[in-house]
């Protein structure tokens, strides 16, 4: 047992598979691991082993045709999957050309097909590769269809049955009518914008007269399309003056304000409170101002100090408020509790309609 014996054919003769000698081994079962054939003269040399192929090596007799089969997913360089050789009368193998001896190679498809406004999920081109296409930002598959894909087939070609669709640009849909506002814009697709400008006496929110909305990659207008509302012109965040008799300024109606005497001692405050009330007039707005028109308040009786509880007349200056110009005044009091000038600057949102 476990004995190896080498058997060699006489000169010019070969075993059936083409070998001139063979080594056989006696197994523990008291049998030889291989049954030897007779030596004969009509045998070709042993077959070559070719990369990535299978072949039947058992018979190399004269006239024998032997097939080399590529492994699954492989092919010869000429695109075939099977090649053969034959043992000729001279006892040599015919058919060992370059395609065969170079062996089989993995099947690959050509360069991945490209799609407009989409990127491929992989650059792998071997057999069985699946490429999924992802739309660029701002683009989407038509009618919410599933993403396009392609596969590398055994024919070394890409499947095209699932690539019919192309990415299309996102569309946010039509812009609804916005009353009391001018609208600029026409395109409703991704990254396009519409600008809304409120007409006179309207705004979108306090102090906001122009809103621009843009079509996002999600197909939504951001910010949302606004609604124009009529201005209310309430005073806001007044620090120096404080309104006493009302909260909204109305044309040709008296407006009573109280000064903030912060920083004055009690005696000085009492002096201020005991002064005789004076009349004030709000001068008309300067013409052709485009932003923050200035409203001057003149002390007619005491030009040096603006008193507590002074009364003001608000005068109309309708012609000085052209369309689309915000009717706002900056919030600022100068020389409020000083004697450094005749005028103070009075600035707040004010209704001049």
KEPA-508854 format. One record per residue: x, y, z of N, C-alpha, C in turn; residue in one letter; residue number from 1. Coordinates in steps of 0.2 Angstrom, whole numbers, plus 5000, padded with zeros to 4 digits. Each point is the difference from the previous one (the first is absolute). Layout:
<pts>
PT n_X n_Y n_Z ca_X ca_Y ca_Z c_X c_Y c_Z code pos
PT X Y Z X Y Z X Y Z A NUM
...
</pts>
This chain:
<pts>
PT n_X n_Y n_Z ca_X ca_Y ca_Z c_X c_Y c_Z code pos
PT 5004 4994 5000 4996 5006 5000 5004 5006 5000 X 1
PT 4997 5006 4997 5004 5006 5000 5006 5000 4996 X 2
PT 5000 4995 4995 5006 4999 4996 4999 5003 4993 X 3
PT 5005 5004 4998 4999 5003 4994 5004 4997 4994 X 4
PT 4998 4999 4995 5003 4996 4994 4999 5004 4994 X 5
PT 5006 5001 4996 5000 5004 4994 5000 4995 4994 X 6
PT 4995 5001 4996 5000 4995 4994 5002 5005 4994 X 7
PT 5004 4997 4996 5002 5004 4994 4999 4996 4993 X 8
PT 4997 5003 4995 4999 4996 4994 5006 5000 4996 X 9
PT 5001 4995 4996 5006 4999 4996 5000 5006 4995 X 10
PT 5006 5001 4998 5002 5006 4995 4995 5000 4994 X 11
PT 4997 5006 4999 4995 5001 4995 4993 4998 5001 X 12
PT 4999 4998 5006 4993 4998 5002 4998 5005 5006 X 13
PT 4993 5000 5001 4997 5005 5005 4994 4996 5003 X 14
PT 4999 5003 5006 4993 4998 5003 4995 5003 4996 X 15
PT 4993 4999 5001 4995 5002 4996 4999 5008 5001 X 16
PT 5002 5003 5006 5000 5007 5001 5006 5004 4997 X 17
PT 5004 4996 4997 5006 5003 4997 5006 5000 5004 X 18
PT 5000 4998 5006 5006 5000 5004 5004 4994 4999 X 19
PT 5007 5001 5000 5005 4994 4999 5001 4996 5006 X 20
PT 4999 5003 5006 5001 4997 5006 4995 5002 5005 X 21
PT 4998 4996 5005 4995 5002 5005 5002 4997 5007 X 22
PT 4999 5003 5005 5001 4997 5007 4994 4999 5003 X 23
PT 4999 4994 5003 4994 4998 5003 5002 4998 5007 X 24
PT 4994 5000 5004 5001 4999 5008 4996 4995 5002 X 25
PT 5002 4995 5004 4996 4995 5004 4997 5003 5006 X 26
PT 4993 5000 5000 4996 5002 5005 4999 4995 5006 X 27
PT 4998 5003 5006 4998 4995 5005 4995 4995 4999 X 28
PT 4996 5002 4995 4995 4995 4998 5003 4994 4995 X 29
PT 5007 5000 5000 5003 4995 4996 4998 5001 4992 X 30
PT 4999 5006 4998 4999 5001 4993 5004 5006 4998 X 31
PT 5001 5000 4993 5004 5006 4997 4996 5006 4999 X 32
PT 5003 5005 5001 4996 5007 5000 4998 5001 4992 X 33
PT 5003 4997 4996 4998 5001 4993 5001 4993 4996 X 34
PT 4996 4999 4995 5000 4995 4995 5004 5002 4994 X 35
PT 5006 4996 4999 5004 5002 4994 4997 4997 4994 X 36
PT 5000 5004 4994 4998 4997 4994 5007 4998 4996 X 37
PT 4998 4996 4995 5006 4997 4996 5004 5006 4997 X 38
PT 5006 4999 4999 5004 5004 4996 4999 4999 4993 X 39
PT 5000 5006 4996 4998 4999 4993 5004 5006 4996 X 40
PT 5001 4999 4994 5004 5004 4996 4996 5006 4997 X 41
PT 4993 5000 5000 4996 5005 4997 4997 5005 5005 X 42
PT 5005 5003 5004 4998 5005 5005 5003 5007 4999 X 43
PT 4997 5005 5002 5003 5007 5000 5002 5001 5007 X 44
PT 5005 5005 5000 5002 5002 5007 4994 5002 5004 X 45
PT 5002 5001 5007 4995 5002 5004 4997 5007 4998 X 46
PT 4994 5001 5002 4996 5007 4998 5003 5005 5005 X 47
PT 5001 5007 4997 5002 5005 5004 4994 5002 5005 X 48
PT 5002 5003 5005 4995 5003 5005 5000 5007 4998 X 49
PT 4994 5002 4999 4998 5007 4998 4996 5004 5005 X 50
PT 5002 5006 5001 4998 5004 5006 4992 5001 4999 X 51
PT 4996 4999 5006 4993 5001 5000 4996 4996 4995 X 52
PT 5002 4994 4999 4997 4995 4996 4999 4993 5003 X 53
PT 4996 4996 4998 4999 4993 5002 5001 4996 4993 X 54
PT 5003 4994 5001 5002 4996 4994 5000 4992 5003 X 55
PT 4998 4996 4995 5000 4993 5002 5007 4997 4998 X 56
PT 5004 4998 5005 5007 4998 4998 5001 4993 5000 X 57
PT 4995 4996 4999 5000 4993 5001 5002 4996 4994 X 58
PT 4999 5004 4994 5002 4996 4993 5003 5005 4996 X 59
PT 5006 4998 4998 5005 5003 4995 5001 4996 4994 X 60
PT 4996 4995 4998 5001 4996 4995 5000 5004 4993 X 61
PT 5003 4997 4995 5000 5003 4993 4993 5001 4998 X 62
PT 4998 5006 4997 4993 5001 4998 4996 5003 5005 X 63
PT 5002 5000 5006 4996 5003 5005 4999 5007 5000 X 64
PT 4994 5003 5001 4998 5007 5000 4998 5002 5008 X 65
PT 5004 5005 5002 4999 5001 5007 4998 5008 5001 X 66
PT 4994 5001 5004 4998 5007 5001 5002 5003 5006 X 67
PT 5002 5006 5000 5002 5004 5005 4994 5005 5002 X 68
PT 4997 5000 5006 4994 5004 5001 5002 5005 5005 X 69
PT 4998 5006 4999 5002 5006 5005 4996 4999 5006 X 70
PT 5002 5002 5005 4997 5001 5007 4994 5005 4999 X 71
PT 4995 4999 5004 4994 5004 5000 5002 5007 5001 X 72
PT 4997 5005 4996 5002 5007 5000 5006 5002 4997 X 73
PT 5003 4995 4996 5006 5001 4996 4999 4999 4993 X 74
PT 5005 5002 4996 5000 4998 4992 5007 5001 4998 X 75
PT 5001 4997 4994 5006 5001 4996 5001 5007 4998 X 76
PT 5006 5002 4998 5000 5007 4997 4996 5002 4994 X 77
PT 4999 4994 4996 4996 5001 4994 4992 5000 5002 X 78
PT 4998 5000 5006 4993 5000 5002 4997 4993 5001 X 79
PT 5003 4995 4998 4997 4993 5000 5001 4997 5007 X 80
PT 4997 4995 5001 5000 4997 5007 5003 4993 5000 X 81
PT 5000 4997 4994 5003 4993 4999 5005 5001 4994 X 82
PT 5006 4996 5001 5005 4999 4995 5002 4993 5000 X 83
PT 5002 4997 4994 5002 4993 5001 5007 4999 4996 X 84
PT 5003 4994 5002 5006 4998 4996 4999 4993 4998 X 85
PT 5004 4997 4996 4999 4993 4997 5007 4997 4999 X 86
PT 5000 4994 5002 5007 4996 4999 5000 4997 4993 X 87
PT 5005 5003 4996 5001 4998 4993 5004 4994 4999 X 88
PT 5001 4998 4994 5003 4994 4998 5007 5000 5002 X 89
PT 5003 5006 5001 5007 5000 5002 5001 5000 5007 X 90
PT 4994 4999 5003 5000 4999 5008 5002 5007 5003 X 91
PT 4997 5006 4997 5001 5006 5003 4993 5003 5001 X 92
PT 4999 5005 5004 4994 5004 5001 4999 5006 4995 X 93
PT 4995 5000 4996 4998 5005 4996 4995 5005 5004 X 94
PT 5001 5006 4999 4995 5005 5003 5003 5004 5005 X 95
PT 5006 5000 5002 5003 5004 5006 5002 5006 4997 X 96
PT 4995 5005 4999 5001 5007 4997 5001 5004 5006 X 97
PT 5001 5007 4999 5001 5004 5005 4994 5001 5004 X 98
PT 4994 5000 4997 4994 5001 5004 4999 4995 5005 X 99
PT 5002 4994 4998 4999 4994 5005 5006 5000 5006 X 100
PT 5006 5001 4998 5005 5000 5005 5000 5006 5004 X 101
PT 4997 5005 4998 5000 5006 5005 4994 4999 5005 X 102
PT 4996 4995 4999 4995 4998 5005 4994 5005 5000 X 103
PT 4995 4998 5004 4994 5004 5001 5001 5006 5005 X 104
PT 4996 5005 4998 5001 5006 5004 4993 5002 5003 X 105
PT 4999 5004 5005 4993 5002 5002 4997 5004 4995 X 106
PT 4993 4999 4999 4996 5003 4996 4999 5008 5002 X 107
PT 5001 5004 4996 4999 5007 5002 4996 5004 4995 X 108
PT 4996 5005 5002 4997 5004 4995 5004 5006 4998 X 109
PT 4998 5003 4995 5004 5007 4998 4998 5005 5006 X 110
PT 5002 5006 4998 4999 5006 5005 4993 5000 5002 X 111
PT 4999 5002 5006 4993 5001 5002 4996 5005 4996 X 112
PT 4994 4999 4998 4996 5005 4997 4999 5006 5004 X 113
PT 5000 5006 4997 4999 5006 5004 4993 5002 4999 X 114
PT 4997 5003 5005 4993 5003 5000 5001 5008 5002 X 115
PT 4995 5004 4996 5000 5007 5001 4998 5001 5007 X 116
PT 5004 5005 5004 4998 5002 5007 4999 4994 5005 X 117
PT 5004 4995 4999 5000 4995 5004 5007 4997 5001 X 118
PT 5002 4997 5006 5006 4997 5001 5000 4993 5001 X 119
PT 5005 4996 4998 4999 4992 5001 5003 4998 5007 X 120
PT 4997 4995 5003 5001 4998 5007 5007 4996 5000 X 121
PT 5003 4998 4995 5006 4996 5000 5003 5001 4993 X 122
PT 5007 4998 5000 5003 5000 4993 5002 4993 4999 X 123
PT 4998 4995 5003 5001 4993 4999 4997 4998 4994 X 124
PT 5004 4997 4995 4997 4997 4994 5000 4993 4999 X 125
PT 5002 4996 5005 5000 4993 4999 4993 4997 5000 X 126
PT 5000 4994 4997 4994 4996 4999 4995 5000 5007 X 127
PT 4994 5002 4999 4996 5000 5006 4999 5006 5003 X 128
PT 5005 5005 4999 4999 5006 5003 4994 5004 4999 X 129
PT 4997 5003 5005 4994 5004 4999 5001 5007 5002 X 130
PT 4999 5004 4995 5001 5008 5001 4993 5003 5001 X 131
PT 5000 5004 5005 4994 5004 5002 5002 5007 4999 X 132
PT 4995 5004 4997 5001 5007 4998 4996 5004 5005 X 133
PT 5004 5005 5003 4997 5005 5005 5000 5007 4997 X 134
PT 4994 5003 5000 4999 5006 4997 5004 5006 5004 X 135
PT 5003 5005 4996 5003 5005 5003 4995 5004 5004 X 136
PT 5003 5004 5005 4996 5005 5004 4996 5004 4995 X 137
PT 4993 5001 5001 4996 5004 4996 4997 4996 4995 X 138
PT 5001 4993 4999 4997 4996 4995 4997 4994 5003 X 139
PT 4995 4997 4997 4997 4994 5002 4997 4996 4995 X 140
PT 4998 4993 5001 4998 4996 4995 4993 5002 4999 X 141
PT 4998 4999 4994 4993 5002 4997 4995 4996 5004 X 142
PT 4994 5004 5002 4994 4997 5003 5002 4996 5006 X 143
PT 5005 5002 5004 5002 4996 5006 5002 4993 4998 X 144
PT 5003 4998 4994 5001 4993 4999 5007 4998 5003 X 145
PT 5001 4994 5000 5006 4997 5004 5006 5002 4996 X 146
PT 5006 5000 5003 5006 5002 4997 5002 4995 4994 X 147
PT 5003 5003 4995 5002 4996 4994 5006 4996 5002 X 148
PT 5001 4994 4997 5006 4996 5002 5001 4996 4993 X 149
PT 5006 4997 5000 5002 4996 4994 5005 4994 5003 X 150
PT 5000 4995 4997 5004 4994 5002 5005 4998 4994 X 151
PT 5006 4997 5003 5005 4998 4995 4998 4992 4998 X 152
PT 4998 4999 4994 4998 4993 4998 5005 4996 4998 X 153
PT 4999 4993 4999 5005 4995 4998 5002 5002 4993 X 154
PT 4996 5004 4996 5002 5002 4993 5005 5005 5001 X 155
PT 5002 5002 5005 5005 5006 5001 4997 5007 4998 X 156
PT 4993 5000 5001 4996 5006 4998 4996 5002 5006 X 157
PT 4999 5007 5000 4995 5002 5005 4993 5000 4998 X 158
PT 4996 4997 5005 4993 5000 4999 4997 5007 5000 X 159
PT 4995 5001 4995 4998 5007 4999 4992 5001 5002 X 160
PT 4997 4994 5001 4993 5000 5001 4998 5004 5006 X 161
PT 5004 5001 5005 4998 5004 5006 5004 5007 5000 X 162
PT 5002 5002 4994 5003 5007 5000 4996 5005 4995 X 163
PT 4994 4999 4999 4996 5004 4995 4999 5007 5003 X 164
PT 5000 5001 5006 4998 5006 5003 5007 5004 5002 X 165
PT 4999 5007 4999 5005 5005 5002 4998 5004 5006 X 166
PT 5005 5002 5004 4998 5005 5005 4997 5007 4997 X 167
PT 4995 5002 5003 4997 5006 4998 5000 5005 5006 X 168
PT 5001 5007 4998 5001 5005 5005 4993 5000 5004 X 169
PT 5002 5002 5007 4994 5000 5005 4996 5006 4998 X 170
PT 4993 5000 5001 4996 5005 4998 4996 5001 5006 X 171
PT 5000 5006 5003 4996 5002 5006 4993 5001 4999 X 172
PT 4998 5001 4993 4993 5001 4999 4998 5007 4999 X 173
PT 4994 5002 4998 4999 5007 4999 4999 5004 5006 X 174
PT 5001 5007 5000 5000 5004 5005 4993 5003 5000 X 175
PT 4996 4999 5006 4993 5003 5000 5000 5007 5000 X 176
PT 4995 5003 4999 4999 5007 5000 5001 5003 5006 X 177
PT 5004 5006 5001 5001 5003 5006 4997 5007 4999 X 178
PT 4994 5001 5003 4997 5007 4999 5003 5005 5004 X 179
PT 5000 5006 4997 5003 5006 5003 5007 5000 5000 X 180
PT 5003 4997 4995 5007 4999 4999 5002 4999 4993 X 181
PT 5006 5003 4998 5003 4999 4993 5004 4994 5001 X 182
PT 5000 4996 4994 5003 4993 5000 5005 5001 4994 X 183
PT 5007 4998 5001 5005 4999 4995 5002 4993 5000 X 184
PT 5000 4997 4994 5003 4993 5000 4995 4996 4995 X 185
PT 5003 4995 4997 4996 4996 4995 5002 4993 5001 X 186
PT 5006 4998 5001 5002 4993 5000 4999 4997 5007 X 187
PT 4997 4994 5000 4998 4997 5006 5004 4994 5002 X 188
PT 5006 4999 4996 5004 4994 5002 5006 5002 5005 X 189
PT 5003 4994 5002 5005 5001 5005 5005 5006 4999 X 190
PT 5001 5003 5006 5004 5006 5001 4997 5006 4996 X 191
PT 4994 5000 4998 4997 5006 4997 4997 5004 5006 X 192
PT 4999 5006 4999 4997 5005 5005 4995 5004 4998 X 193
PT 4995 5002 5004 4995 5005 4999 5001 5005 5006 X 194
PT 4999 5006 4998 5000 5006 5004 4994 5003 5001 X 195
PT 4997 5001 5006 4994 5003 5001 5001 5007 5003 X 196
PT 4997 5005 4998 5001 5007 5003 4993 5003 5001 X 197
PT 4999 5001 5006 4993 5002 5003 4999 5007 4997 X 198
PT 4993 5001 4998 4998 5007 4997 5000 5005 5006 X 199
PT 4998 5006 4999 5000 5005 5005 4994 4998 5005 X 200
PT 5002 5001 5006 4996 4999 5006 4999 4993 5002 X 201
PT 5004 4996 4997 5000 4992 5001 5007 4998 5002 X 202
PT 5001 4995 5004 5006 4997 5001 4999 4992 5001 X 203
PT 5005 4996 5001 5000 4993 5001 5000 4998 5008 X 204
PT 5004 5004 5003 5000 5000 5007 5003 5007 5002 X 205
PT 5000 5001 5007 5001 5007 5002 5007 5002 4997 X 206
PT 5000 5005 4996 5006 5003 4997 5003 4996 4994 X 207
PT 4997 4995 4998 5002 4996 4995 4996 5001 4993 X 208
PT 5003 5003 4995 4997 5002 4994 5002 4996 4994 X 209
PT 5005 4996 5001 5003 4996 4994 5002 4993 5003 X 210
PT 4997 4995 4996 5002 4993 5002 5002 4997 4994 X 211
PT 5005 4996 5000 5003 4996 4994 4999 4993 5002 X 212
PT 4997 4996 4997 5000 4992 5001 5003 4996 4994 X 213
PT 5003 4995 5002 5004 4996 4996 4998 4993 5000 X 214
PT 5000 4997 4994 4998 4993 4999 5006 4995 5002 X 215
PT 4998 4996 5006 5006 4996 5003 5000 4993 4996 X 216
PT 5005 4997 5002 5001 4993 4997 4995 4995 5002 X 217
PT 4996 5002 5005 4995 4995 5002 4993 5002 4997 X 218
PT 5000 5005 4995 4994 5002 4997 4996 5004 5004 X 219
PT 5002 5004 5005 4997 5004 5004 5002 5007 4999 X 220
PT 4996 5005 5000 5002 5007 5000 5002 5002 5007 X 221
PT 5006 5003 5001 5003 5002 5006 5002 5007 4999 X 222
PT 4998 5005 5005 4995 4999 5005 4993 4999 4996 X 223
PT 4995 4998 5003 4993 4999 4997 4998 5006 4997 X 224
PT 4995 5000 4995 4998 5005 4997 4996 5005 5005 X 225
PT 5001 5006 5000 4997 5004 5005 4993 5003 4998 X 226
PT 4997 5003 5005 4994 5004 4999 5000 5007 5002 X 227
PT 4998 5004 4996 5001 5007 5002 4994 5002 5004 X 228
PT 5002 5004 5006 4994 5002 5004 5001 5008 5001 X 229
PT 4994 5003 5002 5000 5007 5000 5004 5003 5007 X 230
PT 5004 5005 4999 5004 5002 5005 4996 5003 5006 X 231
PT 5002 4999 5006 4997 5002 5006 5004 5006 5003 X 232
PT 5006 5001 4999 5004 5005 5002 5000 5002 5007 X 233
PT 5000 4995 5004 5001 5001 5008 5007 5002 5001 X 234
PT 5000 5004 5006 5007 5002 5002 5003 4994 5003 X 235
PT 5006 4999 4999 5004 4994 5003 5006 5002 5005 X 236
PT 5000 4997 5005 5006 5000 5004 5002 5007 5002 X 237
PT 4996 5004 5001 5001 5007 5001 5004 5001 5007 X 238
PT 5006 5003 5000 5003 5001 5006 5000 5007 5002 X 239
PT 5000 5005 4995 5000 5007 5002 4994 5003 4996 X 240
PT 4995 5000 4996 4995 5001 5005 4996 4994 5002 X 241
PT 4995 5002 5004 4995 4995 5002 4993 5003 4999 X 242
PT 4996 4996 4996 4993 5003 4998 4996 4999 5006 X 243
PT 4996 5006 5001 4995 5000 5006 4993 4999 4998 X 244
PT 4998 5003 4994 4993 5000 4998 4998 4995 4995 X 245
PT 5004 4997 4997 4998 4995 4995 5006 4996 4998 X 246
PT 4999 4994 4996 5005 4996 4998 5002 5000 4992 X 247
PT 4995 5004 4997 5001 5000 4993 5000 5008 4998 X 248
PT 5004 5002 4995 5001 5006 4998 4994 5001 4994 X 249
PT 4996 5005 5001 4995 5001 4994 5001 5007 4998 X 250
PT 4999 5001 4993 5001 5007 4997 4995 5005 5004 X 251
PT 5003 5006 5001 4997 5006 5002 4997 4999 5007 X 252
PT 5002 4995 5004 4998 4999 5007 5005 5001 5004 X 253
PT 4999 5002 5006 5005 5002 5005 5003 4994 5003 X 254
PT 5007 5000 5001 5003 4995 5003 5004 5002 5006 X 255
PT 4999 4997 5006 5003 5002 5006 5005 4996 5002 X 256
PT 5006 5002 5001 5006 4996 5002 5002 5002 5007 X 257
PT 5004 4996 5003 5003 5001 5006 5008 4999 4999 X 258
PT 5004 5005 5002 5007 4999 5000 5003 4996 5005 X 259
PT 5005 4996 4999 5004 4996 5005 5005 5004 5003 X 260
PT 5000 5002 5006 5004 5004 5003 5006 4996 5004 X 261
PT 5002 4995 4997 5004 4996 5004 5007 5003 5001 X 262
PT 5003 5000 5006 5006 5003 5002 4999 5006 5004 X 263
PT 4994 5003 5000 4999 5006 5003 4998 4999 5008 X 264
PT 5002 5004 5004 4998 4999 5007 4993 5002 5001 X 265
PT 4997 4999 5006 4993 5001 5002 4998 5007 4999 X 266
PT 5005 5005 5003 4998 5007 4999 4999 5002 4993 X 267
PT 5005 4998 4996 5000 5002 4993 4994 4997 4997 X 268
PT 4998 4994 5001 4994 4997 4997 4994 5004 5002 X 269
PT 4999 5002 5006 4995 5004 5002 4999 5007 4997 X 270
PT 5006 5003 4999 5000 5006 4996 4997 4999 4993 X 271
PT 5003 4994 4997 4997 4999 4993 4993 4999 5000 X 272
PT 4997 4996 5005 4993 4998 5000 4996 5006 5001 X 273
PT 5003 5005 5003 4995 5006 5001 5000 5006 4995 X 274
PT 5005 4999 4995 5000 5005 4994 4993 5000 4997 X 275
PT 4999 5005 4997 4994 5001 4996 5000 4996 4994 X 276
PT 4995 4997 4998 5000 4996 4994 5000 5004 4994 X 277
PT 5004 4998 4995 5001 5004 4994 4997 4996 4994 X 278
PT 4999 5003 4995 4997 4997 4994 5006 4998 4995 X 279
PT 5000 4995 4997 5005 4998 4995 4997 4998 4994 X 280
PT 5003 5001 4994 4998 4999 4994 5005 4995 4996 X 281
PT 4997 4995 4997 5005 4995 4997 5001 5003 4992 X 282
PT 5006 5001 4999 5001 5003 4993 4998 4995 4995 X 283
PT 4999 5002 4994 4999 4995 4994 5006 4997 4998 X 284
PT 4999 4994 4997 5006 4996 4998 5004 5003 4995 X 285
PT 5006 5000 5000 5004 5002 4994 4998 4997 4994 X 286
PT 5000 5003 4994 4998 4997 4994 5006 4996 4997 X 287
PT 4997 4995 4996 5005 4995 4996 5005 4996 5005 X 288
PT 4998 4999 5006 5004 4995 5004 4998 4993 4999 X 289
PT 5005 4996 4999 4998 4993 4999 5000 4995 5006 X 290
PT 5004 5002 5005 5000 4996 5006 5000 5005 5006 X 291
PT 4997 4997 5005 5000 5004 5007 5000 5008 4999 X 292
PT 4994 5002 4997 4999 5007 5000 5000 5003 5007 X 293
PT 5003 5006 5001 5001 5003 5007 4994 5005 5002 X 294
PT 4998 4999 5006 4995 5004 5002 5002 5004 5006 X 295
PT 5000 5007 4999 5003 5005 5004 4994 5002 5005 X 296
PT 5001 5001 5006 4996 5002 5005 5003 5007 5003 X 297
PT 4996 5005 4999 5002 5007 5002 4996 5002 5006 X 298
PT 5004 5002 5005 4997 5003 5006 4999 5008 4998 X 299
PT 4993 5001 5000 4998 5007 4998 5001 5005 5005 X 300
PT 4999 4998 5007 5001 5005 5005 5006 5000 5004 X 301
PT 5003 4994 5001 5007 5000 5003 5004 4995 4995 X 302
PT 5004 5003 4996 5004 4996 4995 5006 4997 5003 X 303
PT 5001 5000 5006 5006 4997 5003 4999 4993 5003 X 304
PT 4994 4999 5003 4998 4994 5004 4994 4997 4998 X 305
PT 4999 4994 4998 4994 4996 4999 4997 4998 5006 X 306
PT 4994 5002 5002 4997 4999 5006 4996 4993 5001 X 307
PT 4999 4998 5006 4996 4994 5001 4992 5002 4998 X 308
PT 4997 4995 4998 4993 5001 4998 4998 5005 4995 X 309
PT 5005 5001 4996 4999 5005 4994 4995 4997 4995 X 310
PT 4996 5004 4997 4995 4997 4995 5003 5002 4993 X 311
PT 4998 4995 4995 5003 5001 4993 4994 5000 4995 X 312
PT 5000 5003 4995 4996 5000 4995 5003 4996 4994 X 313
PT 4997 4995 4998 5003 4996 4994 4997 5003 4994 X 314
PT 5004 5002 4995 4997 5003 4994 5001 4996 4994 X 315
PT 4995 5000 4995 5001 4995 4995 5005 5003 4994 X 316
PT 5003 4995 4998 5005 5002 4994 5000 4994 4995 X 317
PT 4994 4999 4998 4998 4994 4996 5005 4999 4993 X 318
PT 5001 5006 4997 5004 4999 4994 5007 4998 5001 X 319
PT 5003 5000 5006 5007 4998 5001 5001 4993 5002 X 320
PT 4995 4996 4999 5000 4993 5001 4999 4996 4993 X 321
PT 5005 5000 4996 4999 4996 4993 4999 4993 5002 X 322
PT 4997 4996 4995 4999 4993 5000 5006 4996 5002 X 323
PT 5000 4995 5003 5005 4995 5002 5006 5003 5004 X 324
PT 4999 5006 5003 5005 5003 5005 4997 4999 5007 X 325
PT 5004 4996 5004 4997 4999 5007 4999 5006 5004 X 326
PT 4994 5001 5003 4998 5006 5003 5003 5000 5007 X 327
PT 5006 4999 5001 5003 4999 5007 5005 5005 5002 X 328
PT 5001 5002 5006 5005 5004 5003 5004 4997 5005 X 329
PT 5007 5001 5000 5004 4997 5004 4999 5002 5007 X 330
PT 5000 4996 5005 4999 5001 5007 5005 5004 5003 X 331
PT 5000 5006 5001 5006 5004 5003 4997 5007 5002 X 332
PT 5002 5001 5006 4999 5007 5003 5007 5003 5002 X 333
PT 5001 5006 4997 5006 5004 5001 4998 5006 5005 X 334
PT 5005 5002 5004 4999 5006 5004 4993 4999 5004 X 335
PT 4998 4994 5002 4994 4999 5004 4999 5004 5006 X 336
PT 5006 5000 5004 4999 5003 5007 5006 5005 5000 X 337
PT 5001 5004 4995 5006 5004 5000 4998 5007 4997 X 338
PT 5004 5005 5001 4998 5007 4997 5005 5001 4994 X 339
PT 5002 4995 4996 5005 5001 4995 4997 5001 4993 X 340
PT 4993 5002 5000 4998 5001 4993 4992 5001 5000 X 341
PT 4998 5003 4995 4993 5001 4999 4996 4994 4998 X 342
PT 5003 4995 4997 4997 4995 4997 5002 4993 5003 X 343
PT 4995 4995 5000 5002 4993 5001 4997 4996 4995 X 344
PT 5003 4994 4999 4998 4996 4994 4996 4995 5003 X 345
PT 4994 4999 4997 4994 4996 5002 4999 4994 4995 X 346
PT 5001 4994 5002 5001 4995 4995 4996 4994 5002 X 347
PT 4994 4998 4997 4997 4994 5002 4996 4998 4994 X 348
PT 4997 4993 4999 4995 4999 4995 4994 5004 5001 X 349
PT 4998 5003 4995 4994 5005 5000 4996 4999 4994 X 350
PT 4993 5000 5001 4995 4999 4995 4999 5007 4997 X 351
PT 5001 5001 4993 4999 5006 4997 4995 4999 4995 X 352
PT 4996 4995 5000 4995 4998 4995 4994 5005 5001 X 353
</pts>
